[in-house]
Amino acid sequence: MVGVARLIARHLPNVLTYFKHRITNAVAEGLNSKIGTVQKRACGYRNPDHFKIAVYFHCGGLNRYPAVLTHTKVG
């Protein structure tokens, strides 16, 4: 119990800052996790540009097979 009290006391300013500003780093941690997954799945890239493109593709939410759009007459 004493360890928990010390932990809370040590992090109290950060906890209070969250309640004041309502900002967390959850989005950044999520992106880091997704980038790590891309890197692990690839088992290496030939050059940094290929890795950068893969990160943009997977983190950008792009659809690998987009729907085919058809043109229709207006009016």
C-alpha positions as CSV (number, residue, x, y, z in Angstrom):
1,M,0.0,0.0,0.0
2,V,2.8,2.4,0.8
3,G,4.2,1.9,-2.8
4,V,0.9,2.8,-4.3
5,A,0.7,6.0,-2.2
6,R,4.2,7.0,-3.3
7,L,3.3,6.3,-7.0
8,I,0.2,8.5,-6.8
9,A,2.1,11.2,-5.0
10,R,4.9,11.1,-7.6
11,H,2.5,11.4,-10.5
12,L,-0.1,13.7,-8.9
13,P,0.9,16.8,-10.9
14,N,0.5,14.9,-14.2
15,V,-2.8,13.5,-13.2
16,L,-4.1,17.0,-12.2
17,T,-2.8,18.4,-15.5
18,Y,-4.9,15.8,-17.4
19,F,-8.1,17.0,-15.6
20,K,-7.2,20.6,-16.3
21,H,-6.4,20.2,-20.1
22,R,-8.1,16.8,-21.0
23,I,-5.1,15.9,-23.3
24,T,-3.4,12.5,-23.4
25,N,-0.8,11.0,-25.7
26,A,-3.0,8.0,-26.6
27,V,-3.1,8.9,-30.3
28,A,0.7,9.1,-30.5
29,E,1.0,5.8,-28.7
30,G,-1.5,4.2,-31.1
31,L,0.5,5.5,-34.1
32,N,3.7,4.2,-32.6
33,S,2.1,0.8,-32.2
34,K,0.8,0.7,-35.7
35,I,4.3,1.7,-37.1
36,G,5.9,-1.0,-35.0
37,T,3.5,-3.6,-36.4
38,V,4.3,-2.5,-40.0
39,Q,8.0,-2.8,-39.3
40,K,7.7,-6.2,-37.8
41,R,5.5,-7.6,-40.6
42,A,7.9,-6.4,-43.3
43,C,11.0,-8.1,-41.9
44,G,13.0,-5.2,-43.3
45,Y,12.8,-2.8,-46.3
46,R,15.2,-2.3,-49.1
47,N,15.4,1.4,-48.4
48,P,13.8,4.0,-46.0
49,D,11.5,5.3,-48.7
50,H,9.7,2.0,-49.0
51,F,9.2,1.9,-45.2
52,K,7.9,5.5,-45.3
53,I,5.4,4.7,-48.0
54,A,4.2,1.6,-46.1
55,V,3.7,3.7,-42.9
56,Y,1.7,6.3,-44.8
57,F,-0.4,3.6,-46.4
58,H,-1.2,1.8,-43.2
59,C,-1.6,4.8,-40.9
60,G,-3.5,6.9,-43.5
61,G,-6.4,4.5,-43.6
62,L,-6.2,4.0,-47.3
63,N,-8.3,1.3,-49.0
64,R,-6.3,-1.2,-50.9
65,Y,-9.2,-1.9,-53.2
66,P,-11.2,1.3,-53.6
67,A,-14.7,1.1,-55.1
68,V,-15.0,1.7,-58.8
69,L,-16.8,5.0,-59.4
70,T,-19.0,5.3,-62.4
71,H,-20.0,8.5,-64.2
72,T,-23.7,9.3,-64.5
73,K,-25.5,11.9,-66.6
74,V,-26.5,15.0,-64.7
75,G,-30.0,16.2,-65.1
